[in-house]
Amino acid sequence: MNRRHWLFGNPFSVRFFADGADGGDGGGGGETPDWHGDFPCLANNPEASKAMSKYADPDAAMSAAVEAQKKIGKAYWLPDDHSKLTDVQKAEIRSNVAKMDGGVPETADGYSLPIPDGTKSPIDEIGLAEFKVFAKENNIPLDLARSLLGFQVKAMDRMNVLAEQALVKNAVETKNQFAKDCGGEAEAVLRMGWIKEYLQTFCTDAAGKPDPKMWEAFEPFFDKKGMEIVFLRALKGPAQAARGTGGGAGPGSVIVAPGGQQEYSEMKNK
């Protein structure tokens, strides 16, 4: 009795199995099995019969068809063992990937990488140029390169925030330790004022005149981020001596830069 089955009557399945998509070699299995006579589409089609000849019976062919359907149902099929890919196949895969997500520019300069909005960290132009070269050498599509840059920038911002928090924490600890050194917070505040005034005498321009801008650039480090305790201890004596004798201060000691005596009016009475 001749039987017809959708699997064996489908030209696509014949071609699919002939190409070895089910994991076989696609070359047939030798002599034509007897069961092919039950299917006109095989008995009357030598090409189809050859493609199916490696299966001992219809059940074996059906099992192979199920596995084949699983593979062709995937968006893109790759073997589980990637080591079996040939160099030609790898090159083809890379070529197709390069066309996705904006494509891979022909040169590193072809990467248009705008800095993400809201970026707080300074962006080094040299570092950005090196990233473009890296992206090109690794065949990274444009859209993916932009995503990677955004991730890196956010990581930089986060690291800078953590570093700033660490400096502030250190400033608090330094001031607490200096207060212990001075015997109390009030005395520490007074002596830090002296140190601040003393440091201002070194903030001068080329002509030796007080340079407020130089102090403005240094002041956040002194007030907000704090100097290390070793520097405060080292400066405490010279700052006091400079106030008492006028000696030992920087070249601007004749006129203290703005912000010293004005902020610490209590110094005048010390």
N, C-alpha and C positions, 0 to 999 in steps of 0.2 A: 504494500500500500504506500503510495506516494503521499508525503506530508509536506506542508509548507509552513514555515515559521518566519515570523517577522525579522528575526535576527539574520537568517541566512538569505532572506530575500531583499535585504536592504543594501543597495550598492555602496552606501557610505560605510557600513559595517565591514563589508568585504575589503574595501580599501583600507580601512582603519586597522583591521587585523593583519592585512598583508604588509603594512608598514611596521608591524611589531609593536603597536601601541599598548598591547596587553602585557608587555614584558618579555615576549618571545622574540625569536630572531626574524620572524616574518617571512621565513623562506619555505615554509611547509614542512611536513614531517615524513616525506618519502612516498610510499605507496598510498593509493586512495583507499580510505577506510570503507568498509561495506556499508556503513550507515548513511553514506552520502547518497546512496541509491534511493533512499526514502524521501529525498528533497530534490525536486526538479531543478531548483535554482542552483544546486551544487552539481547534480548529475549532468546538466546541460551547459555548465559554465566552468570550463577547465581552470580559469584564473581563480574563481571563487573556491573551487574544490581544492586547489593547491594551497590557498590561504588557510583553509580549515582542516587540512589533512593532518596537522599535528595534534588534533584532538581525538582521543580514542572513541568518544561517543558524544551524543548531543548534550548530555549533562555537563561534561567537561567544557564544551564550547560555551554553554550557558554561564557557567561559573566564571569563565574568562571574560564573558561579555559584561557581567556585573562589575568586575574589577575595572574593566575598561571604561564603563560609564562613570565610575567614581572619579577617574582621572580626567576625562574630558569635561566633567562637570566643574572642575576647578577653573578659576579665572586664568591662571597661568600655571602650567605644570612643569615642575622640575623634579628630577629624581631625588629620592631621599639621600642617596649617597652622591654628594656633589663632586666627589673626586672622579666620578666617571664622566664628567663633562669634558668634552674635547676643547682644545684651544679655540677652535673655530666657533663652537657653541658659546663659550665664554665671551668671545669678542662680540658675538651677535647679541647676547644678553646685555652687555655693557652698552652697545650701540643703541638698543631700544630704551634702556634706562636713561641714557643721555638725552633722549628726546622727550622725556616726561618732565613734569613740574618746571616748565619754563625752559627746558633744554640746558645743555652745557655750552657756555660761550666758547668761541674758537680760541680766545686768548684769556689770560688772567685779567687783563684790563677790561674785558668785556663784561665782567661782573659788576652790575650796578647795585651797590649795597648801601642804601640810605640808612643813616643812623636812626634806630627806632625812637619814636616820640617818648618823651619823659626820661630819656637817658640822663643820669646825673654824673656818671663817671667820665672823665676826659678820655677822648678816643685818640690813640696814637696813630698817626697816618702811616707810619712805617709798619706798625703791627697790622693795620688794616690791609696794606699792600701784601704783606706776607700771607695773610689769611686768603687773599684772592689767589695767590700762587698755589697755596695748599689745596684750595677747592678745585682748581683746574687740574692739578697733578692727580687728584683722587677722583676725577670725573664726577664731581658733585653738581647736580642740577641747580639752576639759579634759585628757584623757590626754596629748595632745601638749604642752600647756602645762606639765604636771608634768615631762615628760621634758626639756623645754628648761630648766626651772628646775634640775633635777638636773645637767644639763650645765654650766650657768653656775656653780653652786656648786662643782663639782669644779674648774672652771677657776680660780675665785677661790682655792680651797685651794692649788692648784698655784702660782699666782702669789705667794701669801703665803710658801710654802715657799722659792721662789726668792729672794724679797726677804730672808728671814731668813738664807739661806745667803750672800747678798751682804754683809749686815751683819757676819756672823761673819768672813768673808774680809777685810773691811775692817778689823775689829778686830785681826786678826793682823798685817796689813800696818802698821797704825798703831803697834802695840807694837814691831814690829821697827824701824821708823823712829825711834821715840822712844829705843830702846836705842842706836841709832847716835848720836843727838843727845847722849845722856848718857855716851857712852864705854863702854858695856857694859850687859849685861842686869841685873846685880845693882844697879847704880846707878839704872837705869831703874825697877826694881821699888820701890826705896826712895823715889824721888821721886814715883812714882805713888801710893804710900802717903801721902805728904805732901799731894798734891793731893786724894786721897780724903778725908783728914781735914779739909782746908780746905773742901771742898765741903759736908761734913757740918755745918759751922758755920752754913750758910745754911738748913739744914733745921729750921725752927722753927715753932711754932704761933703763934696770934694773940697770946699772952702773951709771946712771945719765948723760950719754953722749947724745948729740943731735941725734935724730932718724929720719932721712929724710923720711923713709917709713911711719912712723906714720903721718907725716905732709902731705905726698902725699895722704894718705887715707882721710884726713880731708879737704884738700885744695878745692876739688870740691864743698863741702858744703859751704865753705866760699866764693869762687869766683863766682861760677855758680848758685848755688841755693840760696845763701844769708842767712845771719843770721837774726833773728828777730830784729826789731828796738830796742827792750828793751835791748837786749844783747849788741848791738853796743853802746847804751847810757851808759850802765853799765861799759863797758870796756874802754871807751874813756879816763876817768880820770886815771885809773891805768896804761894804756899804756903810757900816757904822763909822769906820775910820774916815771915809770920805766926807761924811756929814760933819764930823767933829773938827777936821783939820783942813779940809779942802784938797788934800792930797790923795793920790791913788785913784782918782776918778778918770774917766775918759776925756778926750779932747774937748768935749762940749760941756765940761763941768761948770764953766762960768755961767752959762745960761741953760738951765734944765729944760729939756724938750717938753712941750705941752702935755699935761696929763699926770705929771709927777706930784709936785707940791699942790697943784690945784685940786687933785683928787684926795690927797692925804693932807688935809689942813692941820691935822694934829701934829704933823712933823715939826711945824714951826715952834711948837711949845716944848719939844723934847730936848 
